[in-house]
């Protein structure tokens, strides 16, 4: 990843935290990244944001991973696509049986 890309991501994750009025420690606890130092490193660009961390930021701040990684996508500053939300919810289902139920429920909704 280019350094300029990392800096853009760093600025966006810091902006999310600051706009939410959260400390680095609070974010670290909520995204399960270990410590405040990890969040500080993400925000300074000293450490590239991992895929797992990007997903956790996306869930915590209800923004798309595209916005975190690329910025400026969608109609609003923090665009969150409903499709991405469905994918995140589906991926959070650990059980194959639950995933099957979710698929059947979506199919039923499509028939309405």
Steps between C-alpha positions, in 0.01 A plus 500: 500500500635847414593733782248760371225236519595412855492867599152542350378198695674626814328836471159339445521261798613787723216717370247227583631469855519874563154563350359229730670658803682178585848448642754277332464258792122479451543425131767237573264320736205513262688383190696239695839611368692461822606841621478875467842485334358300209232764442761777528712319241201466264423870543859612440553271201784324682311174458276401210139426591439126488199357319350388831552845653340669196195277539482571874527877440226466238269327746581730792449826311239370252697603193598298197841342480523670159473838671769406752735368232427740214304795638240717331264227383122528487250777566613582851835552664479161672305303240387161627355281231211276611645215297824523695302502824323179395831339410651597836199364685502179297873452559447542873279188501736220601262209457425355156148430619448866590641610165256267325209649697617852414511416129152350514369809681647730235349286224162521676527877521576517129174319426294768679 
